[in-house]
Amino acid sequence: MTALPVTREEVSAAHDRIRPYVRRTPVLPLDAGSLIEGDAEIILKLELLQHTGSFKARGAFSKLLASTVPEAGVIAASGGNFGRAVAYAAHTLGHPAEIFVPETSPAAKVDGIRHLGALVRVVPGYYAEAAAAMERRAAESGALLMHPFDQPEVVAGQGTVGIELTEQIPGMDTVLVAIGGGGLIAGVASWLEGSGVKVVGVEPRAAASMTAALAAGEPVVTEVGGIAADSLGAAQVGEIALETVRRDVAGVVLVPDAAIRDAQIWLWRNCSLVAEPGGAAATAALLCGDYVPDAGERVAVLVCGANCDPGDVMA
């Protein structure tokens, strides 16, 4: 059965249940002409200031609070950000957590998960290999399986970013959203459905799983790599995300690694923000010209992750 996009009602319900546990992250309007030429208005949504340094805490709390958690606790696979979010949510709510991470995950992310008391298991390879190992373990342990981007409660939780955007940026024309497995863009686009706001996805050229899925008409396994692979390196997008992107997203643009690195440096030098590569990908689409706003267009840009070595950005 084809997965369905989540509804606005599901996003609203997630917003109500996670409100005591997540931050309402701020927005930062940029000076005219500072990022790109022209009179488009660019406003950053600073989701990198969320608990655990990424938007993922929203989905983690949403799924946990909507579920009956067994004594074995929760289990997840993650490139790092979702694992850290699950560990934080489980710790906050008093549940044990076991997190499988690929060996390609940065040490800062793995250390952050361990610091929150979760049991960490490092698996050779990328996210797909960690997910396979996690599923085998989940069958043994009976723990609640937390998927980073293809469970309705998780997608609805990520969609609460969209609620904040509509409240903080009235008259918004467009929102740029990075895509890994697709949970964030699926949630945001579901909330904005029918609003007239254009949603545009941004993928690294080296990890273009959504672009491949759109071409194939279904989620397909793709090769992933590049500097943003630890957060945007899902080899296969979620079914919920694909159906939502088909219905509600205006298009997906591809950005090179060099532009992502340039965006990280720009965000540090101009805004004092340390963004990980995946967190800077949406900004990169503007900086390198892969997305060109119309005159006067009001564009929201999700800066969605901060979990990297600051020295990589400040150098």
Protein Blocks (a to p, Z undefined) as FASTA:
>chain_A
ZZddddfklmmmmmmmmmmmmccdddddddehklpgcjbdcddddfklgghhiaklmmmm
mmmmmpccdfklpadddfklmmmmmmmmmmmnopacdddddfkbcfklmmmmmmnopacd
ddehdfklmmmmmmmmmmmnopacddfklcfklmmmmmmmmmmmmmmmghiabdcdddfe
ommmmmmmmmmgonlpacdddddfklcfklmmmmnopacddddedjklmmmmcfbdcfkl
mmmmmmmpgbdcdddfklmmmmmmmmmmmnopacdfklmmmmmmmmnopaccdehiacdd
ddfbfbdcfklmmZZ
